[in-house]
Amino acid sequence: MNVKRFPACWVSIWIIISFSGCAMTPKRLFLKDVSRSYEKGAIISSKKGERVSFEEMMKDLSKVEIVYVGEAHTNPDHHKIQLKIIKALMENHDDLQVGMEMFDKTYQGVLDEWSAGKLDETVFLEKTHWYAEWNVDYSLYKDLLDLIKEKKIKITALNIPSHIPSRIAVGGIGNLSENDKKYLPGTIDTGVFDHREYLEKIFGLHRIRGRNKFEYFYAAQCVWEEIMAENTANSAKDGMMVVLAGNGHIIHKYGIPNRTFKRNGKPFRTVFPAPAGSKAELSYADYIWVTPDPNLKK
């Protein structure tokens, strides 16, 4: 999730708090539901409830049509994981494409130019308004986007213009302008009980002036998830797709994964990078990949 966008800021803040720890704590990830801990580099299969090798995970990922790989946007280790998975999948999937939360659909034409090798980096950053729209250090994504350009991989913009979730969060969907409404997804499901309960806890932890109605907050979050699910489903019609999004959009599969599956029924897997020194649950994703403790100097 975007650390800049609302309501992303709430969910991202909660994710950061949940996965932060004192620099002196043991550098292991604790899985609460199985009472086990794992060191950095470990990959845990939720289905098996135990550690697996990278090769074993990739064999499984290669069997499905959509792979969701999460991230904490400013964590370089998470981006290294994404790049490693994409490179491995490219070996057997010539038609691989990448869906990215980092861009909204109004930038699809620019992304097509980038994938075709028609833009240099400076022009790309200017045309996507990178530091206005995403505002995360570009160097964290540079290796991935350079690979996409080099191999002419299709990028699909998944997001909705950034001002729309914020407007929903303070005024609800009904008070959007007709121009804003044209960007809304065709389906908005606000009736997923577990997802609602999960977000109610986050909403209770963080209050921002003018954003004090949970129903508006939840509607904004659902619109956000649904538009990315809709764009994923529309793009993932043939071949394999890797979706890159914040951990909060894939955790428990509530967000993009399950909502995409409702649309197209395509098999998928989720990979959740989680830092050592934090806690997680097997239900977070199909695979949990333990990354170094970000609080420790490398």
C-alpha positions as CSV (number, residue, x, y, z in Angstrom):
1,M,0.0,0.0,0.0
2,N,1.0,3.5,-0.7
3,V,2.5,5.3,2.3
4,K,1.2,8.5,0.8
5,R,-2.4,7.7,-0.2
6,F,-5.3,7.7,2.1
7,P,-6.6,5.4,3.5
8,A,-3.4,3.5,2.8
9,C,-1.6,5.6,5.4
10,W,-3.8,4.0,8.2
11,V,-3.3,0.4,7.0
12,S,0.4,1.0,6.3
13,I,1.0,2.6,9.7
14,W,-0.6,-0.5,11.3
15,I,1.5,-2.8,9.3
16,I,4.6,-0.9,10.2
17,I,3.7,-1.0,13.9
18,S,2.9,-4.7,13.8
19,F,6.1,-5.6,12.1
20,S,8.5,-3.4,14.0
21,G,10.5,-4.5,17.0
22,C,13.3,-3.4,19.2
23,A,16.8,-3.7,17.6
24,M,17.8,-5.9,20.5
25,T,15.0,-8.5,20.0
26,P,15.9,-11.9,18.4
27,K,16.2,-11.6,14.7
28,R,13.6,-14.2,13.9
29,L,10.0,-14.2,12.7
30,F,7.5,-15.7,15.2
31,L,4.5,-17.5,13.8
32,K,1.8,-17.1,16.4
33,D,-0.5,-19.9,15.3
34,V,2.2,-22.6,15.3
35,S,4.4,-21.1,18.1
36,R,7.6,-21.4,15.9
37,S,10.2,-18.9,14.9
38,Y,12.3,-18.6,11.7
39,E,15.4,-16.8,10.8
40,K,15.8,-14.4,7.9
41,G,15.8,-16.1,4.5
42,A,13.3,-18.8,5.6
43,I,10.3,-19.4,3.3
44,I,7.3,-21.0,5.1
45,S,4.6,-22.8,3.3
46,S,1.2,-22.2,5.0
47,K,-0.2,-25.4,3.5
48,K,2.6,-27.5,4.9
49,G,3.1,-25.5,8.0
50,E,6.9,-25.8,7.6
51,R,9.9,-24.3,5.8
52,V,10.4,-25.0,2.1
53,S,13.1,-24.2,-0.4
54,F,12.9,-21.4,-2.9
55,E,12.9,-24.0,-5.7
56,E,10.0,-25.9,-4.1
57,M,8.0,-22.7,-3.8
58,M,8.7,-21.7,-7.4
59,K,7.6,-25.1,-8.6
60,D,4.3,-24.4,-7.0
61,L,4.0,-20.8,-8.1
62,S,4.7,-21.9,-11.7
63,K,1.5,-23.9,-11.7
64,V,-0.9,-21.0,-11.2
65,E,-1.9,-18.1,-13.3
66,I,-1.6,-15.2,-10.9
67,V,1.1,-14.7,-8.2
68,Y,0.7,-11.9,-5.7
69,V,3.9,-10.7,-4.1
70,G,3.5,-8.2,-1.2
71,E,5.9,-5.5,0.0
72,A,6.5,-2.8,2.6
73,H,7.1,-0.1,0.0
74,T,10.3,1.3,1.5
75,N,11.9,-2.1,2.4
76,P,14.6,-2.9,-0.2
77,D,14.7,-6.6,0.8
78,H,11.0,-6.9,-0.3
79,H,11.8,-5.6,-3.7
80,K,14.7,-8.0,-4.1
81,I,12.3,-10.8,-3.4
82,Q,9.9,-9.6,-6.0
83,L,12.7,-9.3,-8.6
84,K,14.0,-12.8,-7.8
85,I,10.5,-14.4,-8.2
86,I,9.9,-12.6,-11.5
87,K,13.2,-13.6,-12.9
88,A,12.6,-17.2,-11.9
89,L,9.1,-17.2,-13.5
90,M,10.4,-15.7,-16.7
91,E,12.5,-18.8,-17.3
92,N,9.4,-20.8,-18.2
93,H,6.8,-18.1,-19.0
94,D,7.5,-16.1,-22.1
95,D,4.2,-14.3,-21.7
96,L,4.7,-13.1,-18.2
97,Q,3.2,-9.7,-17.3
98,V,3.4,-7.6,-14.2
99,G,0.6,-5.7,-12.5
100,M,1.6,-2.8,-10.2
101,E,-0.2,-1.0,-7.5
102,M,2.2,1.9,-8.0
103,F,0.4,3.3,-11.1
104,D,-3.2,4.2,-11.7
105,K,-4.9,3.4,-15.0
106,T,-4.5,7.0,-16.4
107,Y,-0.8,6.1,-16.8
108,Q,-1.3,2.9,-18.8
109,G,-0.1,4.6,-22.0
110,V,3.1,5.7,-20.4
111,L,3.7,2.2,-19.1
112,D,3.2,0.8,-22.5
113,E,5.8,3.2,-23.9
114,W,8.3,2.2,-21.1
115,S,7.8,-1.5,-21.8
116,A,8.4,-0.8,-25.5
117,G,11.7,0.9,-24.7
118,K,10.5,4.3,-26.0
119,L,11.3,6.3,-22.8
120,D,14.4,7.0,-20.8
121,E,14.2,7.0,-17.1
122,T,14.0,10.8,-16.6
123,V,11.1,11.1,-19.0
124,F,9.4,8.1,-17.5
125,L,9.6,9.7,-14.0
126,E,8.2,12.9,-15.3
127,K,5.4,11.4,-17.3
128,T,4.3,9.1,-14.4
129,H,4.6,12.0,-11.9
130,W,6.4,9.4,-9.8
131,Y,7.3,11.7,-6.9
132,A,3.9,13.3,-6.8
133,E,1.8,10.1,-7.2
134,W,3.9,7.4,-5.4
135,N,6.6,9.4,-3.5
136,V,8.7,6.4,-2.7
137,D,12.4,6.4,-3.6
138,Y,12.6,5.3,-7.2
139,S,15.8,3.4,-6.7
140,L,13.8,0.8,-4.8
141,Y,12.0,-0.1,-8.0
142,K,14.7,0.7,-10.5
143,D,16.1,-2.8,-11.0
144,L,12.6,-4.2,-11.5
145,L,11.5,-1.5,-14.0
146,D,14.8,-1.8,-15.8
147,L,14.2,-5.5,-16.3
148,I,10.7,-4.8,-17.5
149,K,12.0,-2.4,-20.1
150,E,14.9,-4.7,-21.2
151,K,12.7,-7.7,-21.6
152,K,9.7,-5.7,-23.0
153,I,7.4,-7.1,-20.3
154,K,3.9,-5.7,-20.2
155,I,3.0,-3.7,-17.1
156,T,-0.6,-3.2,-16.1
157,A,-1.5,-0.2,-14.0
158,L,-3.8,-1.5,-11.3
159,N,-4.7,1.6,-9.2
160,I,-7.4,4.2,-9.1
161,P,-6.5,8.0,-9.2
162,S,-5.2,8.7,-5.8
163,H,-7.6,11.5,-4.8
164,I,-10.7,9.2,-5.1
165,P,-10.2,7.0,-2.1
166,S,-9.5,10.1,0.0
167,R,-12.7,11.7,-1.1
168,I,-14.7,8.5,-0.4
169,A,-13.1,8.3,3.1
170,V,-14.4,11.8,4.0
171,G,-17.6,12.0,2.1
172,G,-18.7,8.5,1.0
173,I,-19.2,7.2,-2.5
174,G,-22.5,9.1,-3.0
175,N,-20.8,12.5,-2.8
176,L,-18.3,11.8,-5.5
177,S,-18.5,13.9,-8.6
178,E,-19.8,12.2,-11.8
179,N,-16.3,12.6,-13.2
180,D,-14.8,10.7,-10.2
181,K,-17.5,8.0,-10.3
182,K,-16.4,7.0,-13.8
183,Y,-13.3,5.5,-12.3
184,L,-15.1,3.3,-9.8
185,P,-15.1,-0.5,-10.2
186,G,-18.2,-2.3,-11.5
187,T,-18.6,-4.2,-8.3
188,I,-17.9,-3.0,-4.7
189,D,-18.4,-5.7,-2.1
190,T,-18.5,-4.3,1.4
191,G,-20.0,-7.4,2.9
192,V,-16.8,-9.5,3.6
193,F,-17.1,-9.9,7.4
194,D,-13.6,-11.0,8.1
195,H,-12.2,-8.1,6.0
196,R,-14.5,-5.6,7.7
197,E,-13.5,-6.9,11.2
198,Y,-9.8,-6.7,10.3
199,L,-10.1,-3.1,9.2
200,E,-12.2,-2.1,12.1
201,K,-9.2,-2.9,14.3
202,I,-7.0,-0.7,12.2
203,F,-9.5,2.1,12.1
204,G,-9.8,2.1,15.9
205,L,-6.0,2.6,16.3
206,H,-5.6,5.6,14.1
207,R,-7.9,8.6,13.8
208,I,-7.3,11.4,11.3
209,R,-9.2,14.7,11.3
210,G,-12.2,14.6,9.0
211,R,-12.1,10.9,8.6
212,N,-14.1,9.6,11.5
213,K,-16.8,7.4,9.9
214,F,-15.8,3.8,9.6
215,E,-18.3,3.1,6.9
216,Y,-16.7,5.7,4.7
217,F,-13.3,4.4,5.5
218,Y,-14.3,0.9,4.7
219,A,-16.0,1.9,1.5
220,A,-12.8,3.6,0.4
221,Q,-10.7,0.6,1.2
222,C,-13.1,-1.7,-0.7
223,V,-13.2,0.5,-3.7
224,W,-9.4,0.5,-3.7
225,E,-9.3,-3.3,-3.5
226,E,-12.0,-3.9,-6.0
227,I,-10.5,-1.6,-8.7
228,M,-7.2,-3.4,-8.5
229,A,-8.9,-6.8,-8.6
230,E,-11.0,-5.7,-11.6
231,N,-7.9,-4.4,-13.4
232,T,-6.0,-7.6,-12.5
233,A,-8.8,-9.8,-13.8
234,N,-9.2,-7.9,-17.0
235,S,-5.5,-8.1,-17.7
236,A,-4.8,-11.7,-16.6
237,K,-6.7,-13.3,-19.4
238,D,-3.9,-15.2,-20.9
239,G,-0.6,-16.4,-19.6
240,M,0.9,-15.6,-16.1
241,M,0.7,-12.4,-14.2
242,V,2.7,-11.3,-11.2
243,V,0.9,-8.6,-9.1
244,L,3.0,-6.3,-6.9
245,A,1.2,-4.6,-4.1
246,G,1.5,-3.6,-0.5
247,N,1.2,-6.4,2.1
248,G,-2.0,-4.9,3.3
249,H,-3.6,-5.6,0.0
250,I,-2.8,-9.3,0.0
251,I,-2.9,-10.2,3.8
252,H,-5.4,-13.1,4.4
253,K,-6.2,-12.7,0.7
254,Y,-9.1,-10.3,1.7
255,G,-8.1,-7.6,-0.7
256,I,-7.0,-8.1,-4.3
257,P,-6.5,-11.9,-4.4
258,N,-10.0,-13.1,-3.4
259,R,-11.8,-10.3,-5.2
260,T,-9.9,-11.1,-8.4
261,F,-10.8,-14.8,-8.0
262,K,-14.5,-14.0,-7.7
263,R,-14.2,-12.3,-11.1
264,N,-12.2,-14.9,-13.1
265,G,-11.8,-18.0,-11.0
266,K,-8.1,-18.3,-11.9
267,P,-5.8,-20.1,-9.5
268,F,-3.4,-18.0,-7.6
269,R,-0.8,-17.9,-4.8
270,T,0.3,-15.2,-2.4
271,V,3.8,-14.4,-1.1
272,F,4.1,-12.2,2.0
273,P,7.5,-10.8,3.0
274,A,7.7,-10.4,6.8
275,P,10.7,-9.0,8.7
276,A,12.5,-10.9,11.4
277,G,11.8,-9.5,14.8
278,S,8.1,-9.4,14.1
279,K,5.1,-11.7,14.4
280,A,2.9,-13.2,11.7
281,E,0.3,-16.0,11.1
282,L,0.3,-18.8,8.6
283,S,-3.1,-17.5,7.3
284,Y,-1.4,-14.3,6.1
285,A,-0.5,-15.9,2.7
286,D,0.4,-19.1,0.9
287,Y,4.1,-18.4,1.5
288,I,5.7,-16.2,4.2
289,W,9.2,-15.1,3.4
290,V,11.3,-13.9,6.3
291,T,13.4,-10.8,5.5
292,P,16.1,-9.2,7.6
293,D,15.1,-7.0,10.6
294,P,14.9,-3.5,9.2
295,N,15.8,-2.0,12.6
296,L,19.2,-3.5,12.5
297,K,22.1,-2.0,10.6
298,K,23.4,-4.3,7.9
